Amino acid sequence: MGEQMTTTTLAVTDPRRERLAALGRRAAIRLAGGVLVLWAVATLTFFALRLMPGDPVLAILGGPSGNPTPEAIEAARVEYGLDKPLAVQYAFYLGRLVQGDLGVSYSQHLPVTRVLAEQGGATLELTVAALVLAWLLVLLLTVVTAGRGRLVGGIASLAETLSAALPHFWLGVVLLAVFAFGLRWFPPAGSDSFASLVLPAFSLAIPLAGFIAQVTRESLELTLDQPFVLTARTRGLSDLAVRFRHALRHALLPGVSLSGWAIGALISGAVVCEVIFSRKGVGRQLYQAVQAQDLPLVIGISLVVAAGYVLANILVDLLYQWIDPRQQEAAA
């Protein structure tokens, strides 16, 4: 009996199990909030597109150049439920979303899920590549230059500020002019090779790296002055070993917390980059769908982007809690 009670007590008070349980509760709360965010995105997108000038029926029938007859316009309006009151359309629309039905694209006459499946991989590839590249630039710049004196720090800080201020579209055009049309090192368009990924990834990563590096540099410089770093130096560790093995883990926390926001920034920037570099992806599809008033496709892409943003923020939040358990204790 005594052994059984001891085992039960240990299982209940196991710190690792309590930590995982706390992460699970936090994830459930964040998921519930994410559902509300998706509903808000879907609602705002629905009504915003309904308020745009023009008739979506024309997009269904091939655009104004198709010269549809009044009978065809009326038939399409009835078929797609556009003849019903706006409140009824909204109710039917939410009902389909709950069932996972994103509808059929007006302009492409394909299921929205199929369009997303065909185009989503390219945007995901670009977003992940840009995020990884941005963090490589952040680590290279901050670890090498942080705590190296006022001159080096000032130059690095200036470079970070200038990088963060660069617009994606301007940087993309410059990279195209120099490395695609001038030096001819990379293809100017396409999405079928690694070489075609380099310039778009850099055009997204450089401004993001400048923004994250500003926060990471300040955090790293403060961490390098902490007693545990001085203790590590007295043990004979090299400067780079101290920075990477001891200081960097603590200094990365502010940058990690910004990575969830960075996902949204990268996806919004991907809309511009996919148009400039003629890449396939949901960003370019969103641009074309808005022009064509393709309501199902715009809403489908918006929901997928919002879901990705919500999921990224949840994962980043849980990663932050895992790296720094003190945050769980503070939340508790």
N, C-alpha and C positions, 0 to 999 in steps of 0.2 A: 504493500500500500504506500509506504514512504517513498520507494523508488518511483512509483507511478506518479505521485504528486510532484516529485522533483522534476521528472521529465516533462510533465505538463507545464510546470512553472517556467522551465527553460524555454519550452516552445512558445509560450505566450510572450515572454520577455526577450525573445531573440531579437537583437537590434536590427539584423538584416531583414528579418520578416516584417518588423514594424516599419522599416524604411520603405520596403516594397509596398506595404499596405498604404502608407501615406502617399506614395507616388500614384498608386491606383486610384485613391480617392481624388487626388488633384486632377488626374487625367479625366475621371468621370465628370468632374465639375467643368473642366475646360471643354469637354466634348458637348456638354449641354449648352454651354455658351456658344460653341461653334455652330450648333443647329440653329440657334437664334440669328446668328450672323448670316448663315446661308438663306434663311427665310427673308431677312431684311434685304439682302442682295437681290434675291429673286423678285421681291416685290418692287423695289426701286427700279430695277431694270425693266420690268414689265410696264410700269406706268410711264417711265421716261420714254420708252420707245413708242408707246401709244400716243404720247404728246408730240412726237416729231411730225413735222409737216410731210404730207405725202400719203399715199394709200398703199399699205402692205400687199394688197391684192395684186397690184401691178408687178411687184417683185415675184409673186407666185406665178404669174402668167408670163414671165420673161422680161419684165421691165416695160417702160413706156414705148420702146421701139417695137415691141411685139404687136402693137395696135389691137388689143383685145376688144371684142365686141361687148356692148353693154350686157348681153345675155351671159357671155362667158364670165364677166366680172361678177355678176350677181350669183351665178352658179358657184364660183369659187368662194365667194363670201359666205354662202350657206354651207358649203362643204367644210370649210375651216372654222365655222362657228363665229365668224366676224360680224354676222348680222345680229348677234345677241347683245344685250346690254353689257357694258364694261364690267360690272360687278359679276355677272354670270360667266363671262370669259375668264375673269380672274379666278373664280371658284373652280372651273373646269381645269384651268391651267395648274393650280395647286394640286388638284386631285391627281393629275397625270404625273406631276413631279414626285408625289409621295409614292406612286407606283413604279418610279424609275423610268418613266417614259418622257424623254426629252423632245419628242416630236420629230418632224421631218423638216429639213432645211428648205426654205422657200426657194432659194436661188440655185441650190445644187440638186434638189429633189432626191436627197439621200437622208437616211436616218442620222440625226445629230450624233448619236453614239458612234456611228461608223466614221463620221468626219473627225470626231475627237480621237478615235483610235488610230486613224491614219496620220493625223497631224500632231498628236500629243507627244509622240516620242522625240521628234526633232526639237520641240520647245524644252522638254525635260533635259535632253542632252545639252542644249545650249545653257540652260539655267545652272545645271550641276557643274558644267565646265567653268562657267564664269565664277561661281561661288568658290570652287576649289582654287582657281587661279587668283581670285581676290585674296583669299587667306594666305596663299603662298607669298604674294606681294606684301601683305601685312607683316607676316613673320620675318621676311627678308629685311624689310625696311626698319621695323621697330627693334628687333633683337640686335641687329648690327649697330644701330645708331643711338638707341636709348642709353642715357647716362654717359655719353661720350664727351660731354662738354657743351658749353653754350653755343658755340659756332656750329658744330655738327648737328646739334639738336634743332637750332634755328633753321638751318637749311632743310633738314628732313621735315620739319613742321610746315615750312613753306611749300615743299613739294606735295605734302599730304593735302594742304588746303587747296592748292591749285587743282590737284587731281579730283578732289571731291566736288569742285565747282564746274567741272567739264560736262556739258550736255552730251547725252548719248548720241544724238543725231549728228552733232558737229564732230565729235570724236570719230564716229563711224565713217563720215565723209572723208576726214583727214587720213584715216588709216587706209581707206580705199585708194585715195589719190597717191599716197606715198608707196604703200607696199603691194598694191594690186596693179594699178595702172602705171606707176613710175618704175619701181624696182621689179615688178612682176614676180614676186616671191610667192604670192598666194592668189588663188582664183578670186575674182571680184564677186561671184555669185554662186549659188548652189548650196546643197546640204547633203551631199552624198559621199564626202570624204573628210578625213581629219583636217586636211589643209583648209578646206572651206569653213571649218569651225573656228580657226585661230583668230581671225580678225573680228568676227562678231563677239567672241568670248572676251577679247581684250577690250573692246568698246564698252562692254558691260562691266567688266571687272575693275578697270582702272578707277572710275569714279567711286565705286563701292569700296575699293581698297583704301582710297584716300580718306573716306569717311570713317571706316572702322579703325584705321591706323591712328587717327587722332585720339580716339578713346583708349585704344590699346597702349599707345605710347605713354600717355599720362599714368595709366594704371601700372605699367611695367616700371616706370621710373620711381613711383612710390613704393612698389614691391622691393626694388633693389636696395632700398634703404631700411628694410625691415630687419629685425635682429636675427631671424632664422637664416636670412641670406648671408649676413656677416658671419654667422656660425659656420655655414657651409664653406665660405671662403677660407676660414681658419683651418679647415680640415685638409686644405691643399688642393681643392678642386680648381680646375681651370675656369676662366671667366665664362667661356661658352657653356661649359658643363653646368655652372651655377645658373646661368640664364635659362637654359633649356630644361634642366632637371628639377629646378626648385622654383625659380621666379615665374616662369612662363605660365605654369598651371594656374596660379592665382591671378596673374595679369590678364588672362584670357577671358575671365568671367564677364566683364562688361561687353567685350566683343561678341561673345557667345550669345548674350542676351539680345544683341542687335541682329543676330543672324536670322531670326524669325521675320523681323521687319525687312531684312535684306531680300528674302525670298519674294515678297510682294514687289519690292523695287525692281528686282531682276525681271520678273514676269512683265511688269509694265514697260520696262525698257526693252524687253524682247519684241514688243509690238513694233517699235521703231526699227530695231536692228533687223528683224525679219523682212521688213519692207525695204530697207536700204540695201541689204545684201541678197535680196530675192531668195530668202530661205523659206522652205515650207515650215509650217508650225501654226499653233493656235493663235499666236499674236497677229500674224498676217491674215488669218482667216477672220479674226475679230474685226480687223480694219475693213476688210471687204464686206463682211456681213452688215456692219453699221451703215456703210454706203448704200447697200442694197435693201436696207430695212428688213433684213432676214431675222425676224423676231425669235424663232426657235433656236437658231444657231447662236445669236448673240447671248441669249439667256443661258444656253447650255455651256458656252465657253466661260461666261461670267461665273456660273456656279462651280465649274471645275477649277477655275483659277482661285476663287474664294475658298473652296474646299482644300486646295493645296496650300494656300496661305494659312488657313486655320490649323491644318495638320502640322505644318512646319513650325508654327508657333507653339503648339502643344509639345512637340518633340524637343524643341529648343528649351522650353520651360522645364521639362522633365530632365533634360541633360544638365541644365543649370543646377537643379536641385540635387542631382546625383553627384556633380562635381563638388558642390559646396553644401554638405548636409546641414550646415548652420541655418540655411534658409528654411529647411523643413521645421527645425526647432522654433524659429521665429514665427512661422506660419501657425504652428501648433499652439 
